[in-house]
Amino acid sequence: MIYREPKCERCKHILHDRPGYHCRAFPDKIPEPILTGEFEHTVRFPRQKNNIIFEPQDGNKLVTIDGEFQIPVFSVICNDCSNLTDGSKRKCKAFPDEIPYEIWVGKNPHIELHPEQDNDILFEHKDPKQLRFIHFHKHF
């Protein structure tokens, strides 16, 4: 399965001192559910040995909309897409009413048509040179 660059790359706690994904919260290895976006690390991960959570590298605290659902204002998929029209309202050319939750939170990279979609617009990186796809393996 192919995933986009983990949100961890944008966290101020990420460490680049050796191969693989690790950080101050997980010095040995960042758990796969966090890397894949299955778990939003804005709260403490189960069995985590410290209280370090995701913090953007720019130092701003994570802001959310739809607070009862904890939907982040920043989307690891959509904020890099050239089709985003209004990030504050989760709208784009492909989804003029509202970008589906699973795409917005990074669980679906939108490289294939979505069932709720009535057009053929897919994810297009704002800067194709910056697009990096990563193939995750259970053993990394």
C-alpha positions as CSV (number, residue, x, y, z in Angstrom):
1,M,0.0,0.0,0.0
2,I,1.3,3.5,-0.8
3,Y,1.0,6.4,1.6
4,R,2.0,10.0,1.4
5,E,4.8,11.4,3.5
6,P,3.8,11.0,7.2
7,K,2.6,14.1,9.0
8,C,5.4,13.3,11.4
9,E,7.8,15.0,9.0
10,R,6.1,18.3,9.8
11,C,6.3,17.8,13.6
12,K,8.9,19.7,15.7
13,H,9.7,16.5,17.6
14,I,10.9,14.4,14.5
15,L,14.5,13.2,14.7
16,H,16.7,12.7,11.6
17,D,19.8,11.4,13.2
18,R,19.5,7.8,11.8
19,P,17.4,5.9,9.2
20,G,13.7,5.2,9.8
21,Y,11.0,7.2,11.5
22,H,11.6,8.1,15.2
23,C,11.1,11.2,17.3
24,R,11.3,12.4,20.9
25,A,7.9,10.7,21.7
26,F,9.1,7.4,20.1
27,P,12.9,7.3,20.1
28,D,13.0,3.7,18.9
29,K,10.3,3.7,16.2
30,I,7.1,5.7,15.5
31,P,4.2,3.3,15.6
32,E,2.6,2.5,12.3
33,P,-0.9,3.8,13.1
34,I,0.7,7.2,13.6
35,L,2.8,7.0,10.4
36,T,-0.1,5.9,8.3
37,G,-2.5,8.6,9.7
38,E,-4.8,5.9,11.2
39,F,-4.1,7.5,14.7
40,E,-4.1,11.3,14.9
41,H,-1.2,12.0,17.3
42,T,-2.8,15.1,18.8
43,V,-3.5,13.1,21.9
44,R,-1.3,10.6,23.8
45,F,-0.9,7.2,22.0
46,P,-1.9,4.1,24.0
47,R,1.1,2.7,25.9
48,Q,3.2,5.8,25.1
49,K,5.8,6.4,27.8
50,N,5.7,10.2,27.7
51,N,3.3,13.0,27.0
52,I,4.8,14.3,23.8
53,I,2.3,14.8,21.0
54,F,2.3,16.3,17.5
55,E,3.3,19.9,17.3
56,P,3.8,21.7,14.0
57,Q,7.4,22.7,13.2
58,D,6.3,26.4,13.0
59,G,5.5,26.3,16.7
60,N,1.8,27.0,16.3
61,K,-0.6,24.8,18.3
62,L,-2.8,22.5,16.2
63,V,-6.1,24.3,15.6
64,T,-9.2,22.3,14.9
65,I,-12.6,22.9,13.3
66,D,-15.6,20.8,14.1
67,G,-14.2,20.5,17.6
68,E,-16.6,17.7,18.7
69,F,-15.1,15.5,15.9
70,Q,-11.5,16.8,16.3
71,I,-11.1,17.5,12.6
72,P,-7.7,19.3,12.1
73,V,-7.7,22.6,10.2
74,F,-4.5,21.4,8.4
75,S,-4.9,18.5,6.1
76,V,-1.8,16.4,5.3
77,I,-3.3,15.6,1.9
78,C,-5.4,18.6,0.9
79,N,-3.0,21.4,2.0
80,D,-0.5,20.2,-0.6
81,C,-3.1,19.9,-3.4
82,S,-3.4,22.4,-6.2
83,N,-7.2,21.8,-6.2
84,L,-7.9,23.1,-2.7
85,T,-10.2,26.2,-3.0
86,D,-11.1,26.9,0.7
87,G,-9.2,25.0,3.4
88,S,-11.1,26.7,6.2
89,K,-14.4,25.2,4.9
90,R,-12.8,21.9,3.5
91,K,-13.7,22.6,-0.1
92,C,-11.9,21.9,-3.3
93,K,-12.5,21.5,-7.0
94,A,-13.2,17.8,-6.6
95,F,-15.5,18.3,-3.6
96,P,-17.1,21.7,-3.8
97,D,-19.5,21.0,-0.9
98,E,-17.1,19.4,1.6
99,I,-14.0,17.2,1.3
100,P,-14.7,13.8,2.8
101,Y,-13.3,13.2,6.3
102,E,-11.0,10.3,5.3
103,I,-9.3,12.4,2.7
104,W,-9.0,15.4,4.9
105,V,-7.3,13.5,7.8
106,G,-5.0,11.6,5.5
107,K,-6.5,8.2,5.5
108,N,-7.2,8.3,1.8
109,P,-4.6,10.0,-0.4
110,H,-7.2,10.7,-3.1
111,I,-5.1,9.2,-6.0
112,E,-8.2,7.3,-7.1
113,L,-11.8,8.5,-7.5
114,H,-13.8,8.6,-4.3
115,P,-17.4,7.1,-4.1
116,E,-18.9,10.5,-3.2
117,Q,-17.3,12.2,-6.2
118,D,-19.2,13.3,-9.3
119,N,-16.1,14.4,-11.3
120,D,-12.7,13.0,-12.3
121,I,-10.5,15.4,-10.3
122,L,-7.8,13.8,-8.2
123,F,-5.0,14.9,-5.9
124,E,-2.5,17.1,-7.7
125,H,0.5,18.3,-5.8
126,K,1.1,22.1,-5.8
127,D,4.7,21.4,-6.6
128,P,5.2,18.0,-8.2
129,K,8.9,18.1,-7.4
130,Q,8.1,18.0,-3.7
131,L,5.8,15.0,-3.9
132,R,7.2,12.0,-2.1
133,F,5.4,8.7,-1.8
134,I,6.6,6.2,0.7
135,H,6.0,2.5,0.7
136,F,5.6,1.4,4.2
137,H,6.6,-2.1,5.2
138,K,5.8,-3.9,8.5
139,H,9.5,-4.4,9.1
140,F,10.8,-0.9,8.9
